[in-house]
Amino acid sequence: MLFASYLNSYSNGVAVVNASTGVYLKLSGTGINTSVEMQVSVTKSQQLFQNNLGSDKLVAYAFPLPDGASATELKWKLNGVWHTAPISPSPQDTTLPGGTMNANLRSYLGAKPLFFSIPETVRRDSLLIVEITYVQLLKYDFGSVYYDYPNDYRLIQNLIIEYQELTFNLSSPRTIDSIRLVSLNPLTSITNNGNTASVISNQYNAVPSVNYKIKYSLNLNELGLFSYSTRIPDSQLPDSLGGFFLFIAEPNPGTTANVIKKVFTLILDRSGSMSGTKIVQAKNSAAYIVNNLNAGDKFNIVDFETSVYSFRNGHVLYSPQTRDSALTYIQNINAGGSTNISGAFSVAVPHFNVANDSTANIIIFLTDGLPTTGIINTPQLLAHIRNLIQTTETKIFLYSFGIGTDVDQQLLTLMSSQNNGFAEFLLNDQVEERITNFYRRIKNPVLLSPAVSFSSQFINNVYPDPLQNLYIGQQMIVSGRYTEAGPLTVTLSGRAFNQPVTYNYDFSRIDTPDVRYQFLTKIWAKQKIENLLIQYYSLDPLSPEAIALKQQIINLSIAYGVISPFTSFGNPTRVNNEESETVNEAELNIPGNFKLLGNYPNPFNPSTTIKFYVKNNYTGNAVIRIYNLAGQLIDVIIVYVNGKGYYSLKWNADKFSSGIYFYSLNMGNELMYSKMMYLK
């Protein structure tokens, strides 16, 4: 989704001891290190917690993952030893110690928190460090990108902490016109060399009470296509689809006067659950849209509860008179009644019968709840809306905004994706900002129903599919795979003013690994998972097709280390026999309790998976120690073993140099060694 204006890069997780009564380990320090390549962000966030509660505690870690981010790694350090959580093929356990979250914790964690139960007891007066890494496509708006880091921790604790450290590094082939720390946090240093920039903000012995905000601007005269690629040997990949590429495209639309006229309807939920702040913000959003329509646009407003109401019986031409009448209509909207979504679309969609494809025909749908009257069955409601739109014989772009925590995300995602749009999900206090920013982007469409094609036949698995419309000041971010390197022409095509429009760009696919762009593997997997999820949600979850898609998503998530709705960070567990199919029964007929099965890939960059097999019903810790070529111990990882089977763990060497490393596995009184090569 390319139209939200801010990247919310939350740094401060919570070490929950009792979610109901609000008992947490004390946050003593927080640091974040973010690397951005143009607008692709890899964030590593680390928090230091102290158990000052007087006794040993079991802790669940909760992290307010930002919208659109995909977690790729979680580590924790306890008693001086780092542990890495593998990705588990099961949804995350949202159970927290103490039961139901209190209001402050729920508000702080937001709509999509990540949960992980620390498997060991945190001893009295000891320290717990948790480090989480996630990848995200940053949001872009007319050359500007905003990085919003909610560092305000006062809902959880209002205490002085030892350190708050932010390091933000930006690289871009497009000239960085400016970068600044917008918020009032102390500025330690700022640099901008045109294609690289950085911001550092450090503060010590202070209450974390101010959100960090960074804004950087890319040159608006340097439009076109910017590409990245890397080719990783097939032996180091879980598939044979080839190299990875990503391009960021923003065609030059020419004069901004040449914009496509809109036929626009706002469908506004005014049911009882919208009372209070939500209906006020929704009305303010509607007023903003009406005040910012273009000359030549047509519009209407449909609002609903149990009954359905309409500003006019059809779309009316935008003028000062219709604008003022619509503003008065919006002001008189009040919340009450049930949620009749099917009725609202039955009124709104037929208004498009007189539209055609030379205009951008847009519906923005705002709701905070589940359908409670009219058609309430999801498949039937989707079919109803689809049939209404098909009857108009006009292409309609449906954008849905779900407000709060009670919306049916599956319904809104499918409703929009099946009708050329997308869904976004907002917190109660984000409605006005997010809707107005979204509308500001789509008010000037320049390329409708875009498609991408390539001059080479060796391109595969390109996402997202389909592409979203292009608007003035916006971009599309596309990733894919290639089996042959070399120069390539990319063609973006679509329609504007009911005429075909084409943009051609050249880029080259490299045939060697480029360590700067290792994030491409994560971005591609993230976009493919999102594509598969849309397909999955359109099916009966018990159907063979849905079950197969779910397994494909799980496999992708585990293979590429990107969390999905069906996977989670878990404790180290046995792997499936299929993952160790190269080990036969004869090889497992071994003396002792275990066999070290080596690491894969090897050589690796920057991470590898170490596997071992436990022969007997052993229960306890297995200790993996990593040594450099000089024999110095550089890392220790603990794996909890619970019985016979295959086990695996991931080791990341990104903070170390290239070379040969040795590792040992110690379990009980047995010890085995092996070696591996880190090749940047």
C-alpha positions as CSV (number, residue, x, y, z in Angstrom):
1,M,0.0,0.0,0.0
2,L,1.8,3.1,-1.2
3,F,-0.4,5.9,0.0
4,A,0.0,6.3,3.8
5,S,2.2,9.4,4.6
6,Y,4.3,8.3,7.6
7,L,6.5,5.4,8.5
8,N,5.7,4.6,12.1
9,S,9.0,3.0,13.2
10,Y,8.2,2.0,16.8
11,S,11.3,1.2,18.9
12,N,10.2,0.5,22.4
13,G,8.8,-2.9,23.1
14,V,7.3,-3.8,26.5
15,A,8.4,-6.6,28.8
16,V,5.0,-7.6,30.2
17,V,4.8,-9.3,33.6
18,N,1.1,-8.7,34.2
19,A,-0.9,-7.2,31.3
20,S,-4.0,-6.6,33.3
21,T,-2.5,-4.7,36.2
22,G,0.2,-3.0,34.2
23,V,3.3,-4.6,35.7
24,Y,6.3,-4.5,33.4
25,L,10.1,-4.8,33.6
26,K,11.7,-1.4,33.7
27,L,12.9,-0.1,30.4
28,S,16.4,1.2,31.0
29,G,17.6,2.0,27.5
30,T,16.5,2.0,23.9
31,G,18.4,2.2,20.6
32,I,17.4,2.0,17.0
33,N,19.6,1.7,13.9
34,T,17.8,2.1,10.6
35,S,19.4,1.7,7.1
36,V,17.4,3.1,4.2
37,E,18.1,2.6,0.5
38,M,16.0,5.3,-1.1
39,Q,12.7,4.2,0.5
40,V,13.4,0.6,1.5
41,S,14.1,0.4,5.3
42,V,15.7,-2.2,7.4
43,T,15.3,-1.4,11.1
44,K,17.0,-3.0,14.0
45,S,15.6,-2.0,17.4
46,Q,17.0,-3.0,20.7
47,Q,15.7,-2.4,24.3
48,L,17.3,-3.0,27.6
49,F,15.0,-4.1,30.5
50,Q,15.8,-4.5,34.2
51,N,14.0,-6.8,36.6
52,N,13.7,-4.6,39.6
53,L,10.5,-6.2,40.9
54,G,12.1,-8.1,43.8
55,S,11.7,-11.7,42.5
56,D,12.3,-13.8,39.4
57,K,9.7,-13.2,36.7
58,L,8.3,-14.9,33.5
59,V,8.0,-12.2,30.8
60,A,6.2,-11.8,27.5
61,Y,7.7,-9.3,25.1
62,A,5.2,-7.2,23.1
63,F,6.3,-4.9,20.3
64,P,4.0,-2.4,18.4
65,L,5.0,-3.4,14.9
66,P,4.3,-0.5,12.5
67,D,1.7,-0.9,9.8
68,G,3.1,-2.6,6.7
69,A,6.3,-3.8,8.4
70,S,7.4,-7.4,8.3
71,A,9.5,-8.7,11.2
72,T,12.5,-10.7,10.1
73,E,14.5,-11.5,13.2
74,L,14.1,-11.6,17.0
75,K,16.9,-12.1,19.5
76,W,17.2,-11.8,23.2
77,K,20.1,-11.8,25.6
78,L,19.8,-13.1,29.1
79,N,22.5,-14.0,31.6
80,G,25.1,-12.8,29.1
81,V,24.0,-15.2,26.3
82,W,22.3,-14.3,23.1
83,H,19.4,-16.5,21.8
84,T,17.8,-16.3,18.4
85,A,14.1,-17.2,17.9
86,P,13.4,-19.3,14.9
87,I,10.3,-18.8,12.8
88,S,7.6,-21.3,13.8
89,P,4.9,-22.6,11.4
90,S,2.1,-21.5,13.6
91,P,0.3,-18.2,14.3
92,Q,1.7,-16.2,17.2
93,D,0.3,-16.8,20.7
94,T,-1.3,-13.6,21.8
95,T,-1.8,-14.7,25.4
96,L,-0.1,-12.4,27.9
97,P,0.7,-13.1,31.6
98,G,-2.0,-11.5,33.7
99,G,-4.7,-11.9,31.1
100,T,-6.5,-9.1,29.3
101,M,-4.5,-6.0,28.4
102,N,-5.2,-2.8,30.3
103,A,-6.2,0.2,28.3
104,N,-2.8,1.9,28.3
105,L,-1.0,-1.2,27.1
106,R,-3.6,-1.8,24.4
107,S,-3.4,1.8,23.2
108,Y,0.4,1.7,23.2
109,L,0.7,-1.5,21.3
110,G,-1.7,-0.4,18.5
111,A,-3.4,-2.5,15.9
112,K,-0.8,-5.1,15.0
113,P,1.5,-5.9,18.0
114,L,4.0,-8.7,17.9
115,F,4.2,-11.0,20.9
116,F,6.9,-13.4,22.0
117,S,7.1,-15.3,25.4
118,I,10.7,-15.3,26.7
119,P,11.2,-19.0,27.5
120,E,13.5,-18.5,30.5
121,T,12.9,-16.8,33.8
122,V,14.3,-13.3,34.1
123,R,16.1,-13.4,37.5
124,R,15.7,-10.8,40.1
125,D,18.0,-7.7,39.4
126,S,19.1,-9.1,36.1
127,L,19.0,-7.6,32.6
128,L,17.1,-8.6,29.5
129,I,18.0,-7.3,26.1
130,V,15.6,-7.8,23.2
131,E,16.4,-7.0,19.6
132,I,13.9,-7.1,16.8
133,T,14.6,-6.5,13.1
134,Y,12.0,-5.7,10.5
135,V,11.8,-4.6,6.8
136,Q,9.4,-2.0,5.4
137,L,8.7,-0.1,2.2
138,L,8.6,3.6,3.3
139,K,5.8,5.8,2.2
140,Y,6.4,8.5,-0.3
141,D,4.7,11.8,-1.0
142,F,5.7,14.3,-3.7
143,G,9.4,13.7,-3.1
144,S,9.2,13.7,0.7
145,V,9.5,10.8,3.0
146,Y,8.6,11.0,6.7
147,Y,10.1,8.8,9.4
148,D,8.1,8.8,12.5
149,Y,9.5,7.1,15.6
150,P,7.1,7.1,18.5
151,N,9.5,7.2,21.4
152,D,7.0,8.4,23.9
153,Y,6.8,5.6,26.5
154,R,4.8,7.4,29.2
155,L,1.7,5.1,28.8
156,I,4.0,2.3,30.0
157,Q,6.3,4.1,32.4
158,N,7.1,7.7,33.2
159,L,10.7,7.2,34.4
160,I,14.1,8.4,33.5
161,I,16.0,5.9,31.4
162,E,19.7,5.6,30.8
163,Y,19.9,6.2,27.1
164,Q,17.8,6.9,24.0
165,E,19.8,6.5,20.8
166,L,18.7,6.9,17.2
167,T,21.0,6.3,14.2
168,F,19.4,6.9,10.8
169,N,21.5,6.2,7.6
170,L,20.1,7.0,4.2
171,S,21.4,6.2,0.7
172,S,19.8,7.2,-2.6
173,P,20.8,7.3,-6.3
174,R,18.2,10.1,-6.5
175,T,19.6,13.4,-5.0
176,I,18.7,14.0,-1.4
177,D,17.7,17.7,-1.4
178,S,17.3,17.9,2.3
179,I,17.1,15.9,5.5
180,R,16.2,17.2,9.0
181,L,15.1,16.1,12.4
182,V,11.6,17.7,12.6
183,S,10.9,16.8,16.2
184,L,12.4,18.5,19.3
185,N,14.7,15.6,20.3
186,P,18.3,16.6,20.8
187,L,20.3,16.6,17.5
188,T,23.7,15.0,17.9
189,S,24.7,15.2,14.2
190,I,23.3,15.5,10.7
191,T,25.0,15.1,7.4
192,N,23.9,15.2,3.7
193,N,26.3,14.5,0.9
194,G,23.7,14.4,-1.9
195,N,23.4,10.7,-2.2
196,T,24.0,9.7,1.4
197,A,22.8,11.3,4.6
198,S,22.5,10.5,8.3
199,V,20.8,11.7,11.4
200,I,22.0,10.8,14.9
201,S,20.0,11.8,18.0
202,N,21.3,10.7,21.5
203,Q,19.8,11.6,24.8
204,Y,20.9,10.3,28.3
205,N,19.2,10.2,31.7
206,A,15.8,11.5,30.5
207,V,12.2,10.4,30.2
208,P,11.4,9.0,26.7
209,S,8.5,11.5,26.1
210,V,9.1,12.8,22.6
211,N,8.5,11.0,19.3
212,Y,11.3,11.2,16.8
213,K,10.3,12.6,13.4
214,I,12.7,12.8,10.4
215,K,11.8,14.2,7.0
216,Y,13.9,13.9,3.9
217,S,13.2,15.1,0.4
218,L,14.3,13.6,-2.9
219,N,14.8,15.8,-6.0
220,L,11.6,16.2,-7.9
221,N,13.4,16.8,-11.2
222,E,15.0,13.3,-11.1
223,L,11.9,11.2,-12.0
224,G,12.0,7.8,-13.8
225,L,13.0,4.3,-12.7
226,F,15.6,3.4,-10.1
227,S,16.6,-0.2,-9.9
228,Y,18.4,-2.6,-7.6
229,S,19.5,-6.2,-8.2
230,T,21.5,-9.0,-6.6
231,R,22.3,-12.6,-7.8
232,I,22.7,-15.1,-5.0
233,P,23.9,-18.6,-6.0
234,D,21.1,-21.1,-6.2
235,S,22.9,-23.3,-3.7
236,Q,22.3,-20.7,-1.1
237,L,18.6,-20.2,-1.9
238,P,15.5,-22.3,-0.9
239,D,14.3,-22.2,-4.6
240,S,15.7,-22.0,-8.1
241,L,13.8,-18.8,-9.3
242,G,17.1,-16.9,-9.7
243,G,18.3,-13.4,-8.7
244,F,16.3,-10.6,-7.1
245,F,15.4,-7.2,-8.4
246,L,13.4,-4.2,-7.2
247,F,12.6,-1.0,-9.0
248,I,11.0,2.2,-7.8
249,A,9.2,4.1,-10.6
250,E,7.8,7.5,-10.8
251,P,7.0,8.5,-14.4
252,N,7.2,12.2,-15.3
253,P,3.5,13.0,-16.0
254,G,4.2,16.3,-17.8
255,T,2.1,19.2,-16.9
256,T,0.0,18.7,-13.7
257,A,-2.9,20.3,-15.5
258,N,-3.4,17.1,-17.4
259,V,-5.1,15.1,-14.7
260,I,-8.0,12.7,-15.2
261,K,-11.4,13.8,-14.0
262,K,-12.9,11.9,-11.1
263,V,-16.3,10.5,-10.4
264,F,-16.1,10.1,-6.7
265,T,-18.3,8.6,-3.9
266,L,-17.6,8.6,-0.2
267,I,-19.4,5.9,1.7
268,L,-19.4,6.8,5.4
269,D,-20.3,4.5,8.3
270,R,-22.4,6.5,10.8
271,S,-23.5,3.5,13.0
272,G,-23.6,3.7,16.8
273,S,-20.0,2.4,17.2
274,M,-18.7,5.4,15.3
275,S,-19.8,7.7,18.1
276,G,-17.4,10.1,19.7
277,T,-14.0,10.9,18.2
278,K,-14.4,8.6,15.3
279,I,-17.4,10.2,13.8
280,V,-15.9,13.7,14.4
281,Q,-12.8,12.7,12.5
282,A,-14.7,10.9,9.8
283,K,-16.8,14.1,9.2
284,N,-13.7,16.3,9.1
285,S,-12.2,13.9,6.6
286,A,-15.3,14.1,4.4
287,A,-15.2,17.9,4.6
288,Y,-11.6,18.0,3.6
289,I,-12.3,15.8,0.5
290,V,-15.3,18.0,-0.5
291,N,-13.2,21.1,-0.1
292,N,-10.4,19.7,-2.4
293,L,-12.2,18.3,-5.4
294,N,-11.1,19.5,-8.8
295,A,-13.1,21.5,-11.3
296,G,-14.8,19.0,-13.6
297,D,-15.1,16.3,-10.9
298,K,-18.4,14.7,-10.0
299,F,-19.1,13.5,-6.5
300,N,-21.7,12.2,-4.0
301,I,-21.8,11.1,-0.3
302,V,-23.6,8.0,1.0
303,D,-23.9,7.5,4.7
304,F,-25.4,4.6,6.5
305,E,-26.4,2.9,9.7
306,T,-29.5,0.6,9.7
307,S,-30.9,2.9,7.1
308,V,-29.0,4.4,4.1
309,Y,-28.9,8.1,3.2
310,S,-27.5,10.0,0.3
311,F,-26.4,13.6,-0.3
312,R,-27.9,13.5,-3.8
313,N,-29.6,10.8,-5.9
314,G,-26.6,10.6,-8.1
315,H,-23.2,12.2,-8.8
316,V,-23.3,16.0,-9.1
317,L,-20.8,18.3,-10.8
318,Y,-18.4,20.0,-8.3
319,S,-19.1,23.7,-7.9
320,P,-19.0,26.2,-5.1
321,Q,-22.8,25.7,-4.6
322,T,-22.6,21.8,-4.5
323,R,-19.6,22.1,-2.3
324,D,-21.3,24.3,0.3
325,S,-24.4,22.1,0.3
326,A,-22.3,19.0,0.8
327,L,-20.5,20.6,3.7
328,T,-23.8,21.4,5.4
329,Y,-25.0,17.8,4.8
330,I,-21.8,16.4,6.4
331,Q,-22.1,18.7,9.4
332,N,-25.6,17.2,10.2
333,I,-24.4,13.6,10.2
334,N,-24.8,11.9,13.6
335,A,-23.9,8.3,14.7
336,G,-26.5,5.7,15.7
337,G,-28.0,2.4,14.6
338,S,-26.6,-0.8,13.1
339,T,-24.1,-1.4,10.3
340,N,-25.8,-2.0,6.9
341,I,-22.8,-2.3,4.5
342,S,-24.8,-4.2,1.8
343,G,-27.5,-1.5,1.8
344,A,-24.9,1.3,1.5
345,F,-23.3,-0.3,-1.6
346,S,-26.8,-1.0,-3.1
347,V,-27.4,2.7,-3.0
348,A,-23.9,4.0,-3.9
349,V,-22.8,1.7,-6.8
350,P,-25.7,2.2,-9.2
351,H,-24.8,5.9,-9.3
352,F,-21.8,4.9,-11.5
353,N,-24.1,3.5,-14.3
354,V,-23.7,6.7,-16.3
355,A,-19.9,6.9,-15.8
356,N,-17.3,5.6,-18.2
357,D,-13.6,4.6,-18.2
358,S,-12.4,8.0,-19.4
359,T,-12.8,9.1,-15.7
360,A,-11.3,7.8,-12.5
361,N,-14.3,6.2,-10.8
362,I,-13.4,6.0,-7.1
363,I,-15.2,4.8,-3.9
364,I,-13.7,5.5,-0.5
365,F,-15.4,3.4,2.1
366,L,-15.0,4.2,5.9
367,T,-16.2,1.7,8.5
368,D,-15.3,0.7,12.1
369,G,-17.3,-2.5,12.5
370,L,-18.6,-5.8,11.2
371,P,-21.8,-5.9,9.1
372,T,-24.7,-6.3,11.6
373,T,-27.7,-5.9,9.4
374,G,-28.5,-6.6,5.7
375,I,-26.1,-9.1,4.2
376,I,-23.7,-10.2,7.0
377,N,-22.2,-13.3,5.5
378,T,-18.8,-12.4,4.0
379,P,-18.9,-14.5,0.8
380,Q,-22.4,-13.3,0.1
381,L,-21.6,-9.7,0.8
382,L,-18.5,-9.8,-1.5
383,A,-20.6,-11.4,-4.3
384,H,-23.2,-8.7,-3.8
385,I,-20.7,-5.9,-4.1
386,R,-19.0,-7.5,-7.1
387,N,-22.3,-8.0,-8.9
388,L,-23.3,-4.4,-8.3
389,I,-20.0,-3.1,-9.7
390,Q,-20.1,-5.5,-12.7
391,T,-23.6,-4.3,-13.5
392,T,-22.3,-0.7,-14.0
393,E,-20.0,-2.0,-16.8
394,T,-17.5,0.6,-15.5
395,K,-14.1,0.1,-13.8
396,I,-14.5,1.3,-10.2
397,F,-11.5,1.6,-7.8
398,L,-12.6,0.8,-4.2
399,Y,-10.4,1.9,-1.3
400,S,-11.5,0.7,2.2
401,F,-10.4,2.1,5.5
402,G,-11.1,0.1,8.6
403,I,-11.1,2.1,11.9
404,G,-10.3,0.6,15.3
405,T,-9.8,-3.0,16.3
406,D,-13.2,-4.5,15.6
407,V,-13.2,-4.3,11.8
408,D,-13.3,-7.4,9.6
409,Q,-9.9,-7.1,7.9
410,Q,-10.5,-10.1,5.7
411,L,-13.7,-8.6,4.4
412,L,-12.2,-5.2,3.6
413,T,-9.1,-6.6,2.1
414,L,-11.0,-8.8,-0.3
415,M,-13.7,-6.1,-1.0
416,S,-10.9,-3.7,-2.2
417,S,-8.5,-6.1,-3.9
418,Q,-11.4,-7.6,-5.9
419,N,-12.3,-4.1,-7.1
420,N,-9.0,-2.6,-8.1
421,G,-8.1,-1.0,-4.8
422,F,-6.7,-1.8,-1.4
423,A,-7.6,-1.6,2.3
424,E,-5.8,0.2,5.1
425,F,-6.5,-0.2,8.9
426,L,-6.3,2.8,11.2
427,L,-6.4,3.5,14.9
428,N,-9.3,5.6,16.2
429,D,-7.2,8.8,16.4
430,Q,-5.6,8.3,13.0
431,V,-8.7,8.7,10.8
432,E,-8.6,12.4,9.9
433,E,-4.8,12.5,9.2
434,R,-4.7,9.2,7.2
435,I,-7.8,9.8,5.1
436,T,-6.9,13.4,4.2
437,N,-3.4,12.4,3.3
438,F,-4.7,9.5,1.2
439,Y,-7.1,11.8,-0.7
440,R,-4.4,14.4,-1.3
441,R,-2.5,11.7,-3.2
442,I,-5.3,10.3,-5.3
443,K,-6.9,13.6,-6.3
444,N,-4.7,13.7,-9.4
445,P,-4.6,10.3,-11.2
446,V,-2.3,10.2,-14.2
447,L,-2.2,6.5,-15.1
448,L,-5.0,4.0,-14.6
449,S,-4.9,0.2,-14.6
450,P,-1.1,0.1,-15.0
451,A,0.7,-3.0,-16.2
452,V,4.4,-3.9,-16.4
453,S,6.2,-6.0,-19.1
454,F,9.8,-6.8,-19.7
455,S,12.0,-7.2,-22.7
456,S,13.5,-10.4,-21.3
457,Q,11.7,-13.8,-21.0
458,F,13.9,-14.6,-17.9
459,I,11.8,-12.6,-15.5
460,N,9.4,-14.3,-13.1
461,N,7.4,-13.9,-9.9
462,V,6.8,-10.1,-10.2
463,Y,4.8,-8.4,-7.4
464,P,2.5,-6.7,-6.5
465,D,0.1,-8.2,-9.0
466,P,-2.0,-6.3,-10.1
467,L,-0.3,-2.9,-9.8
468,Q,-2.0,0.1,-8.2
469,N,-3.0,3.2,-10.1
470,L,-0.3,5.9,-10.4
471,Y,-1.0,9.4,-9.2
472,I,1.0,12.6,-9.4
473,G,3.7,12.7,-6.8
474,Q,3.5,8.9,-6.1
475,Q,5.5,5.9,-7.0
476,M,5.2,2.2,-7.5
477,I,7.6,-0.3,-5.9
478,V,7.9,-3.6,-7.8
479,S,10.1,-6.7,-7.0
480,G,10.7,-9.9,-8.8
481,R,13.2,-12.6,-9.8
482,Y,15.4,-13.3,-12.8
483,T,17.2,-16.4,-14.1
484,E,19.5,-14.6,-16.6
485,A,21.5,-11.4,-16.0
486,G,22.0,-8.5,-18.4
487,P,20.3,-5.3,-19.7
488,L,16.6,-5.1,-19.6
489,T,13.8,-2.8,-20.8
490,V,10.8,-2.3,-18.5
491,T,7.6,-1.0,-20.0
492,L,4.9,0.6,-17.8
493,S,1.6,0.9,-19.6
494,G,-1.9,2.0,-18.8
495,R,-4.5,4.5,-19.8
496,A,-5.0,8.3,-19.3
497,F,-7.9,10.3,-20.8
498,N,-9.1,7.0,-22.3
499,Q,-5.9,6.9,-24.3
500,P,-3.0,4.3,-24.0
501,V,0.1,5.7,-22.2
502,T,3.5,3.9,-22.1
503,Y,6.8,4.6,-20.3
504,N,10.0,2.7,-21.1
505,Y,13.0,2.4,-18.8
506,D,16.3,0.5,-18.9
507,F,18.1,-1.3,-16.1
508,S,20.7,-4.0,-15.8
509,R,20.5,-7.2,-13.7
510,I,23.8,-8.1,-12.2
511,D,25.2,-11.7,-12.1
512,T,27.0,-11.5,-8.7
513,P,26.0,-11.0,-5.1
514,D,25.7,-7.3,-4.0
515,V,25.8,-7.2,-0.2
516,R,24.3,-3.8,-0.1
517,Y,21.0,-5.2,-1.5
518,Q,20.5,-8.3,0.6
519,F,17.3,-6.8,1.7
520,L,15.8,-7.6,-1.7
521,T,15.2,-11.2,-0.7
522,K,13.0,-10.0,2.2
523,I,11.1,-7.4,0.2
524,W,10.4,-9.9,-2.6
525,A,9.2,-12.6,-0.1
526,K,7.1,-10.0,1.8
527,Q,5.4,-8.9,-1.5
528,K,4.8,-12.4,-2.6
529,I,3.3,-13.4,0.7
530,E,0.9,-10.4,0.6
531,N,-0.2,-11.5,-2.9
532,L,-0.8,-15.1,-1.8
533,L,-2.8,-13.8,1.3
534,I,-5.2,-12.0,-1.0
535,Q,-5.8,-15.2,-2.9
536,Y,-6.1,-17.2,0.4
537,Y,-8.7,-14.9,1.9
538,S,-10.9,-15.2,-1.1
539,L,-11.3,-19.0,-0.5
540,D,-13.0,-21.3,2.0
541,P,-10.1,-21.8,4.5
542,L,-11.0,-25.5,4.6
543,S,-10.8,-26.0,0.8
544,P,-7.8,-27.8,-0.7
545,E,-6.8,-24.7,-2.6
546,A,-6.7,-22.6,0.6
547,I,-4.8,-25.2,2.5
548,A,-2.2,-25.4,-0.2
549,L,-1.8,-21.6,-0.3
550,K,-1.5,-21.5,3.5
551,Q,1.3,-24.0,3.4
552,Q,3.0,-22.1,0.5
553,I,2.9,-18.9,2.7
554,I,4.3,-20.8,5.7
555,N,7.1,-22.3,3.6
556,L,8.0,-18.8,2.1
557,S,7.9,-17.3,5.6
558,I,10.3,-19.8,7.1
559,A,12.6,-20.0,4.0
560,Y,13.1,-16.3,3.7
561,G,12.7,-15.3,7.4
562,V,9.7,-13.0,7.0
563,I,6.8,-13.3,9.5
564,S,3.3,-13.9,8.1
565,P,-0.1,-14.3,9.7
566,F,0.5,-18.1,9.8
567,T,3.9,-18.0,11.4
568,S,5.5,-16.5,14.4
569,F,8.7,-16.3,16.4
570,G,9.0,-19.4,18.6
571,N,11.4,-21.2,20.7
572,P,13.9,-23.4,18.8
573,T,12.0,-26.5,17.8
574,R,12.5,-29.7,15.8
575,V,12.4,-29.3,12.1
576,N,10.5,-31.6,9.7
577,N,12.2,-34.7,8.5
578,E,11.9,-33.4,4.9
579,E,14.2,-30.5,5.8
580,S,17.0,-33.0,6.5
581,E,16.2,-35.5,3.8
582,T,19.9,-35.7,2.9
583,V,20.5,-37.6,6.2
584,N,19.5,-41.2,5.9
585,E,18.7,-43.7,8.6
586,A,22.2,-45.3,8.5
587,E,23.8,-41.9,9.2
588,L,21.5,-41.4,12.2
589,N,22.5,-44.8,13.7
590,I,25.1,-43.0,15.8
591,P,26.8,-43.3,19.2
592,G,26.0,-40.8,21.8
593,N,23.0,-38.4,22.0
594,F,23.2,-36.3,18.9
595,K,24.8,-35.7,15.5
596,L,25.8,-32.3,14.1
597,L,24.4,-32.0,10.6
598,G,26.3,-28.9,9.5
599,N,25.1,-25.5,8.3
600,Y,23.2,-24.4,5.2
601,P,24.0,-22.4,3.1
602,N,27.8,-22.7,3.4
603,P,29.4,-20.4,2.3
604,F,26.8,-17.9,3.5
605,N,26.0,-14.2,3.6
606,P,25.1,-12.9,6.1
607,S,23.2,-15.7,7.8
608,T,23.2,-19.5,7.9
609,T,21.2,-22.3,9.6
610,I,22.9,-24.8,11.8
611,K,21.2,-28.2,12.1
612,F,21.6,-31.1,14.4
613,Y,19.8,-34.4,15.2
614,V,19.0,-35.6,18.7
615,K,18.9,-39.4,18.9
616,N,17.5,-40.0,22.4
617,N,14.8,-38.5,24.5
618,Y,17.1,-35.8,25.9
619,T,15.7,-32.8,27.6
620,G,17.8,-29.7,28.4
621,N,20.0,-27.0,26.8
622,A,22.2,-27.5,23.8
623,V,24.9,-24.8,23.6
624,I,26.3,-23.5,20.3
625,R,29.6,-21.5,20.5
626,I,31.0,-19.6,17.5
627,Y,34.7,-19.0,17.2
628,N,36.7,-16.9,14.7
629,L,39.8,-18.2,13.0
630,A,42.0,-17.0,15.9
631,G,40.0,-19.2,18.2
632,Q,38.3,-16.3,20.0
633,L,34.7,-17.0,21.2
634,I,32.5,-14.4,19.5
635,D,28.9,-15.7,20.1
636,V,27.0,-18.1,22.2
637,I,23.5,-19.4,21.4
638,I,21.3,-21.6,23.6
639,V,18.8,-24.1,22.1
640,Y,16.3,-25.8,24.4
641,V,16.0,-29.5,23.4
642,N,12.9,-31.4,24.2
643,G,13.2,-35.0,23.0
644,K,14.3,-36.9,19.9
645,G,14.3,-35.2,16.5
646,Y,15.8,-32.6,14.2
647,Y,16.6,-29.1,15.5
648,S,17.8,-25.9,13.7
649,L,18.9,-22.4,14.6
650,K,19.8,-19.3,12.5
651,W,23.1,-17.5,13.0
652,N,23.5,-14.0,11.6
653,A,27.1,-12.8,11.0
654,D,26.4,-9.3,9.6
655,K,28.4,-7.6,12.4
656,F,31.5,-9.8,11.7
657,S,34.0,-9.8,8.9
658,S,34.3,-12.3,6.1
659,G,36.3,-15.5,6.7
660,I,36.2,-19.0,8.2
661,Y,34.5,-19.6,11.5
662,F,34.3,-22.7,13.7
663,Y,31.4,-23.7,15.8
664,S,30.8,-26.3,18.5
665,L,27.7,-28.0,19.8
666,N,27.8,-29.0,23.5
667,M,24.9,-31.1,24.9
668,G,25.3,-32.9,28.2
669,N,28.9,-34.2,28.3
670,E,29.2,-34.4,24.5
671,L,30.9,-32.0,22.2
672,M,31.2,-31.8,18.4
673,Y,32.8,-29.2,16.0
674,S,32.4,-28.0,12.5
675,K,33.4,-25.0,10.4
676,M,31.7,-22.6,8.0
677,M,32.6,-19.7,5.7
678,Y,31.1,-16.2,5.7
679,L,31.6,-14.7,2.3
680,K,30.5,-11.1,1.7
